[in-house]
Amino acid sequence: MTPTVLIADDDRSIRTVLTQALGRSGYQVRTTGNAATLWRWVEDGEGDLVITDVMMPDENGLDLIPRIRRVRPDLRVVVMSAQSTLMTAVKATQRGAFEYLPKPFDLRELLAVVARALASPTAAGDQPPPEPRDADERLPLIGRSAAMQEIYRTVARLTTTDLTVMINGESGTGKELVARALHDYGRRRGGPFVAINMAAIPRELIESELFGHERGAFTGATSRNQGRFEQAAGGTLFLDEIGDMPQEAQTRLLRVLQEGEFTAVGGRQPVRANVRIIAATHRDLRAAIRQGLFREDLFYRLNVVPIRLPPLRERVEDIPLLARHFLDKARADGLPFKSLDSGAVDRLRAYRWPGNVRELENLMRRLAALHAEETISADALDRELTETVMTVEDAGGETAEPLARAMERHIRQFLAAHEEGLVGNDIYDRVIAEVERPLIQLTLLATRGNQIKAAAMLGLNRNTLRKKIRDLEVPVVRGVA
């Protein structure tokens, strides 16, 4: 018999396009613009596949899915939506949709999904999934580009599994946000989310940090200490910058992944590892394998499901949405309201963003805090991007040319002023103050006023930072003390 596809969408043009495309492919099609009619067809036993929009005049299409699964668990449901956010993809997947397609969709892809759904057998005893708890409506990831839509769909599928995930992307692309989304909307969301940055832990302490140690295991080990694997039991362990893990620790991690258990440093009793592993790196691990810096067998254990996060320059269409979001966040944190004019938006699109989304967020917060006008112009943005923004070109900390040019100009001004007798013999202190004050102020903005985090980022003692804030008269940032 010819399969019948039931379509519910309040957009007449969408219904027409789908009717024509599916009809040409040999399917029978019935269409409606509301959820009530679709539900009546389902209850009457009609149709072999449902394609439904999310936003309809009488009911949200996502709310229909659990009801359809209860009365007809063998009826596949494909969801399409112009609200192409991570939350839409997650809700569709967790409520039992066969597939989620963001609008506008590719007709060839939709036809492939239809064919796959109709050919996919229902597993014996397949039951509707339990109602998921209400998901947090805050958007952990933002963007409507095709690249981000694919990430949303991948993350949504992975929330129903415990598969190991490897996230690859440049610094500032949001790797930890993806890891947290996988945890927060996944099966282990009731457990802890524990993160460890391999690049921030001394080599000799990594094994103790990961697996814990027994009392007396080494000098200074005065008591038993839980490692991150134990702390994350029942939840997710996020191994950030896995490419910086020393090889001896790589060997131990590989054994944990193979055997499912570990032993604390200095211990003898194995402990069962009950965690989901998510790893992340900005490095090319395949190149590291060729250089003998990373174990190939560990790479394949971690790279079960790879996710690549695109740099911001590859999804420029998302920049206005991200900029508006960060300005709104800054306003919610007590900073003045700011908006961007069209020229400023164009300037944001043209910039290369070496620091990616993190750099964009810091720039928006800085403009919200320091820009005098309510509307940010292209000229104001140019001044920030060419004179103030400091980009790091490599891990060694070499700064980009715009900062060097700006400092040279300031130093020459001080020297000329000294020649004219306008300033005294304190040029050193004046130049240092020119750098220290904005450096501390911008770091506090980046940490939302958290002086402990700011001191750690700057490599300063917290009391030293407090003294500099006082001596340099750095404005207090609202947030965490």
C-alpha positions in Angstrom: 0.0 0.0 0.0 1.1 3.6 -0.7 2.2 5.2 2.6 0.2 8.2 3.7 2.0 11.3 5.2 0.0 13.5 7.6 1.2 17.2 7.6 0.2 19.8 10.1 1.5 23.4 9.5 -0.4 26.7 9.6 1.7 28.0 6.7 -0.2 27.3 3.5 2.8 27.7 1.3 4.7 25.0 3.3 1.8 22.6 3.0 1.7 23.2 -0.8 5.4 22.6 -1.2 5.4 19.5 0.9 2.3 18.1 -0.8 3.9 18.5 -4.3 7.3 17.1 -3.3 5.9 14.1 -1.4 3.3 13.5 -4.2 6.0 13.4 -6.8 7.9 10.8 -4.6 4.9 8.5 -4.6 3.3 9.2 -1.2 -0.3 10.1 -0.4 -0.6 13.3 1.5 -3.1 14.8 3.9 -2.6 18.3 5.2 -4.1 20.6 7.9 -3.3 23.9 9.4 -4.1 23.0 13.0 -3.3 20.4 15.7 -6.9 19.4 16.4 -7.4 17.9 12.9 -4.1 16.1 13.0 -5.0 14.6 16.4 -8.3 13.4 15.1 -6.6 11.7 12.1 -4.1 10.0 14.5 -6.9 8.7 16.8 -8.8 7.4 13.8 -5.7 5.3 12.8 -5.0 7.3 9.7 -1.5 7.9 8.3 1.9 6.2 8.3 4.0 9.2 9.2 3.4 12.6 10.8 5.2 15.8 9.9 4.3 18.6 12.2 5.2 22.2 12.8 5.9 23.4 16.4 3.9 26.6 16.5 0.3 26.1 15.5 -2.7 28.3 16.3 -4.4 25.8 18.7 -1.5 23.8 20.2 2.2 23.4 20.3 3.3 20.5 18.1 5.8 19.3 20.6 3.0 18.7 23.1 1.3 16.4 20.6 4.3 14.0 20.4 3.9 12.2 23.8 0.2 11.8 23.1 0.8 10.3 19.7 3.4 8.0 21.1 1.0 6.7 23.8 -1.9 5.9 21.4 0.2 4.8 18.4 3.8 4.1 19.4 4.6 2.8 15.9 3.7 6.1 14.2 6.9 8.1 13.5 6.8 11.9 14.0 9.0 14.4 12.2 9.1 17.9 13.7 10.0 21.0 11.8 10.3 24.5 13.3 11.3 28.1 12.5 12.2 28.4 16.2 15.6 26.7 15.4 17.1 26.7 18.9 18.9 24.0 20.9 15.9 23.8 23.2 13.5 23.0 20.3 15.8 20.2 19.1 16.2 18.8 22.6 12.5 18.9 23.4 11.6 17.3 20.1 14.1 14.5 20.7 13.3 13.9 24.3 9.5 13.8 23.6 10.1 11.0 21.1 10.3 12.7 17.6 12.0 10.6 15.0 13.8 13.6 13.6 13.9 17.4 14.0 14.3 19.7 10.9 14.9 23.4 11.3 13.2 25.8 8.8 14.0 26.6 6.1 14.8 22.9 5.3 16.2 21.3 2.3 13.6 19.3 0.4 16.0 16.5 -0.5 16.9 16.1 3.2 13.2 16.0 4.2 12.5 13.3 1.6 15.4 11.3 2.8 14.1 11.6 6.4 10.6 10.5 5.3 12.0 7.5 3.5 14.2 6.6 6.5 11.3 7.0 9.0 8.9 4.8 7.0 11.6 2.1 6.5 12.7 2.1 10.1 11.1 -0.8 12.0 9.7 -0.2 15.4 11.7 -2.1 18.0 9.8 -4.9 19.8 8.3 -3.6 23.0 9.1 0.0 21.9 7.3 2.2 24.4 6.8 6.0 24.5 9.6 7.7 26.5 8.8 8.9 30.0 7.8 12.6 30.1 11.1 14.6 30.5 11.3 17.1 33.3 10.8 20.7 32.3 13.9 21.9 30.5 15.5 25.1 31.5 14.4 27.6 28.9 17.6 29.6 29.0 19.5 29.1 25.8 23.0 27.7 26.5 23.9 28.0 22.8 22.8 30.7 20.4 22.8 30.9 16.6 20.6 30.1 13.6 23.3 29.3 11.1 23.4 26.0 9.4 26.5 25.0 11.3 24.8 25.6 14.7 21.6 23.8 13.6 23.6 20.7 13.0 25.2 21.0 16.4 21.8 21.4 18.0 20.6 18.3 16.3 23.7 16.3 17.3 23.5 17.5 20.9 19.7 16.6 21.1 20.4 13.1 19.8 23.2 12.6 22.3 21.1 13.6 25.3 19.5 10.2 25.2 22.8 8.3 25.3 25.9 8.0 27.5 28.3 7.9 24.5 31.7 9.5 24.9 32.0 12.8 23.1 35.0 14.7 21.7 34.5 18.5 21.2 37.0 20.2 19.0 37.1 24.0 18.4 39.2 27.1 18.7 39.5 28.8 22.1 36.4 30.8 22.8 34.0 28.9 20.6 32.0 27.5 23.6 33.2 24.0 24.1 32.3 23.9 27.8 28.8 25.3 27.0 28.2 22.3 24.7 29.5 19.9 27.3 27.2 21.4 29.9 24.2 21.2 27.5 25.0 17.5 26.9 24.9 17.0 30.7 22.0 19.4 31.7 19.6 17.8 29.1 21.0 14.3 29.2 20.2 11.1 31.2 22.8 12.0 33.9 21.5 15.5 34.6 20.7 14.5 38.2 24.4 13.9 38.9 27.3 16.3 39.2 29.0 18.0 36.3 32.8 18.1 37.1 35.3 19.9 34.8 39.0 19.7 34.8 41.4 21.7 32.6 44.4 19.6 31.7 46.4 22.6 30.7 45.9 24.2 34.2 47.1 21.3 36.3 50.9 20.6 37.0 52.0 17.4 35.2 52.9 15.8 38.5 49.5 16.4 40.0 47.2 15.3 37.1 46.9 11.6 38.2 46.1 12.6 41.8 43.5 15.2 40.5 41.8 12.6 38.3 41.9 9.5 40.4 42.5 10.8 43.9 45.2 9.6 46.3 45.5 7.7 49.6 47.0 9.0 52.8 50.8 8.8 52.6 50.8 8.2 48.8 53.4 10.9 48.5 54.9 13.7 50.6 52.2 16.1 51.7 49.4 13.5 51.3 48.2 13.7 54.9 44.7 12.4 54.1 42.7 10.5 51.5 41.6 12.7 48.7 38.8 12.1 46.2 39.7 12.6 42.5 37.5 14.0 39.8 36.3 10.6 38.7 34.8 10.0 42.2 33.5 13.5 42.5 31.6 13.1 39.1 30.1 9.7 40.0 26.7 9.4 38.5 27.2 12.4 36.3 29.6 13.8 33.7 33.4 14.4 33.8 34.5 17.1 31.4 38.2 16.7 30.4 39.0 20.1 28.9 42.1 20.6 26.8 42.7 16.9 26.7 45.5 17.5 24.1 47.6 18.8 27.0 47.4 15.7 29.1 50.8 14.1 29.8 51.4 10.7 28.2 51.7 8.8 31.5 48.3 10.1 32.5 47.0 9.2 29.0 48.0 5.6 29.7 46.0 5.5 33.0 43.0 7.2 31.4 43.0 4.7 28.6 42.9 1.9 31.1 39.9 3.4 32.9 38.0 3.7 29.6 38.9 0.1 28.8 38.3 -1.5 32.2 35.7 0.8 33.6 37.6 1.1 36.9 40.5 3.0 38.4 42.8 2.9 41.4 43.7 6.0 43.5 47.3 7.0 43.6 48.9 4.9 46.4 45.8 2.7 46.6 45.1 -1.0 45.9 41.3 -1.2 45.8 39.8 -0.6 42.4 37.0 1.8 42.2 34.2 1.5 39.6 34.1 4.5 37.2 30.5 5.6 36.9 30.8 8.7 34.7 30.1 9.9 31.2 33.3 11.3 29.6 33.2 14.4 27.5 36.6 15.7 26.2 37.5 18.9 24.5 40.5 20.4 22.8 41.6 23.2 20.5 44.5 21.1 19.2 44.7 18.8 16.1 44.9 15.5 17.9 45.6 13.6 14.7 48.7 15.7 14.2 49.7 15.2 17.8 49.4 11.4 17.3 51.8 11.7 14.3 54.2 13.6 16.5 54.0 11.0 19.2 52.4 13.4 21.7 49.0 11.7 22.0 48.1 8.0 22.1 46.2 6.8 19.1 44.3 4.2 21.0 43.1 6.8 23.6 42.0 9.1 20.8 39.7 6.5 19.3 38.3 5.7 22.8 37.5 9.4 23.3 36.4 10.3 19.7 33.3 8.1 19.7 31.1 11.0 18.7 33.1 14.0 17.4 31.6 17.5 17.5 33.4 20.4 15.7 32.5 23.9 16.9 32.9 26.4 14.1 34.9 29.6 14.7 32.8 32.7 14.8 34.2 33.8 11.4 32.5 30.8 9.8 29.1 31.7 11.1 29.0 35.5 10.7 25.2 35.4 10.3 25.0 34.6 14.0 27.0 37.6 15.2 24.1 40.2 15.4 22.0 37.7 17.4 25.0 37.0 19.7 25.8 40.6 20.2 22.3 41.5 21.1 22.2 38.6 23.6 25.4 39.7 25.3 24.2 43.3 25.5 21.0 42.1 27.1 23.0 40.0 29.6 25.1 43.0 30.4 22.0 45.0 31.1 20.6 42.2 33.3 23.9 42.4 35.3 23.3 46.1 36.0 25.2 47.7 33.1 23.5 50.5 31.0 21.3 49.6 28.0 23.1 49.8 24.7 22.2 49.0 21.1 24.1 48.7 17.8 23.5 50.8 14.7 23.6 49.1 11.3 27.2 50.3 10.6 28.4 48.7 13.9 26.7 45.4 13.0 28.4 45.4 9.6 31.8 46.1 11.4 31.2 43.2 13.7 30.5 40.9 10.7 33.7 42.0 9.0 36.0 41.5 11.9 38.0 38.2 12.1 37.3 37.4 15.8 40.4 35.5 16.8 39.0 35.1 20.3 35.6 33.9 18.9 32.4 34.1 20.9 34.3 34.9 24.2 35.9 37.9 22.6 32.6 39.1 21.3 31.0 38.8 24.7 33.8 40.7 26.4 33.7 43.5 23.8 29.9 43.9 24.3 30.3 44.1 28.1 33.1 46.6 27.7 31.0 48.8 25.4 28.0 48.5 27.7 30.2 49.6 30.7 32.3 52.3 29.1 30.6 53.7 26.0 28.9 57.0 26.7 26.2 56.9 24.0 23.2 54.6 24.1 23.7 53.6 20.5 27.1 52.1 19.5 28.3 53.3 16.1 30.8 51.8 13.7 33.3 54.5 14.6 33.1 53.6 18.3 33.5 49.9 17.4 36.5 50.7 15.2 38.3 52.4 18.0 37.8 49.4 20.3 38.8 46.9 17.8 42.0 48.7 16.6 43.2 50.2 19.8 41.9 48.4 22.9 41.2 44.8 22.0 44.2 42.6 22.8 44.4 39.4 20.9 46.6 36.5 21.8 48.3 35.0 18.8 49.8 32.0 20.5 50.1 30.2 23.8 53.3 32.2 24.5 51.2 35.4 25.0 52.6 37.4 22.0 50.3 40.3 21.6 48.9 41.6 18.3 50.2 44.7 16.6 47.3 47.1 17.4 48.3 47.1 21.1 51.9 47.7 20.3 51.0 50.6 18.1 48.7 52.1 20.7 51.3 51.8 23.4 54.0 53.4 21.2 51.8 56.4 20.6 51.1 56.9 24.3 54.8 56.5 25.2 55.8 59.1 22.5 53.2 61.5 23.9 54.6 61.2 27.4 58.2 61.7 26.1 57.1 64.8 24.2 55.3 66.1 27.2 58.4 65.6 29.3 60.5 67.6 26.9 58.0 70.4 27.1 58.1 70.2 30.9 54.4 69.1 31.1 55.2 65.9 33.1 57.9 65.1 35.6 60.3 62.1 35.9 57.5 59.6 36.5 56.9 58.4 32.9 57.4 54.7 34.0 54.7 54.9 36.6 52.4 56.8 34.2 52.8 54.2 31.4 52.3 51.3 33.8 49.1 52.9 35.0 47.9 53.4 31.4 48.2 49.6 31.0 47.3 48.3 34.5 44.0 50.3 35.0 42.2 49.1 31.8 43.7 45.6 32.1 42.3 45.2 35.6 39.0 46.9 34.7 38.4 44.7 31.6 39.4 41.5 33.5 36.9 42.4 36.2 34.3 42.9 33.5 35.1 39.6 32.0 34.7 37.8 35.3 31.6 39.8 36.2 33.3 41.4 39.2 34.6 38.2 40.7 37.9 39.3 42.1 39.1 35.8 42.9 38.7 34.7 39.3 40.2 38.0 38.1 43.3 37.6 40.3 43.8 34.0 39.0 43.5 35.2 35.4 46.0 38.0 36.0 48.4 35.8 38.0 48.1 38.1 41.0 47.5 37.5 44.7 44.0 38.5 45.6 45.3 41.1 48.2 47.6 42.6 45.6 44.7 42.9 43.2 42.5 44.6 45.9 45.4 47.1 46.5 45.7 47.9 42.8 42.0 48.4 42.5 42.1 50.9 45.3 45.3 52.7 44.3 44.4 52.9 40.6 40.8 53.9 41.4 39.4 51.1 39.2 35.5 51.3 39.2 33.8 48.5 41.1 32.0 46.1 38.8 28.6 44.9 40.0 28.6 41.2 40.5 30.5 38.8 42.8 32.9 40.4 45.3 
